Amino acid sequence: MKRSILACLAGLAAWVVVVSVIDRILRLALRDYTVAEHTLHFTLTMKVARLLMAAVTSVAAGAITRLVAPSSRWAPTMVGVIVLAMFLPAHISIWSKFPVWYHLTFLLTIVPLVVLGAQIHPHRTTGLNVPLLKPGQS
């Protein structure tokens, strides 16, 4: 149980770190992106970039969650649900500033993408633990 809680915390921390790094990259790569962040007047390219940022971040969070607690079935889903719960009020408050497809794409893909990211680190199986032969044995 402790490991699953730690995995959730690690997944959430990974989400924050990865989104921060990608956001900084977008600020450097896309002209007027920083201004658009403050006004919420994003171009289509910026909106797509932001959705891709959220997707990559969610997959990374799921991978980190699974890495910390490989046997936890609920930890990745919990991370996705917590991230969704954090963003749902914000998206409701800015609903009129973005097209519906943007909100739905963001909100409906968070949990599945975190769970998908958790599949990157497969569960350990005992079948792969083959004993090594001692020198001279065949």
Secondary structure, 3 states (H helix, E strand, C coil): CHHHHHHHHHHHHHHHHHHHHHHHHHHHHCCCHHHHHHHCCCCHHHHHHHHHHHHHHHHHHHHHHHHHCCCCCCHHHHHHHHHHHHHHHHHHHCHHHCCHHHHHHHHHHHHHHHHHHHCCCCCCCHHHCCCCCCCCCC
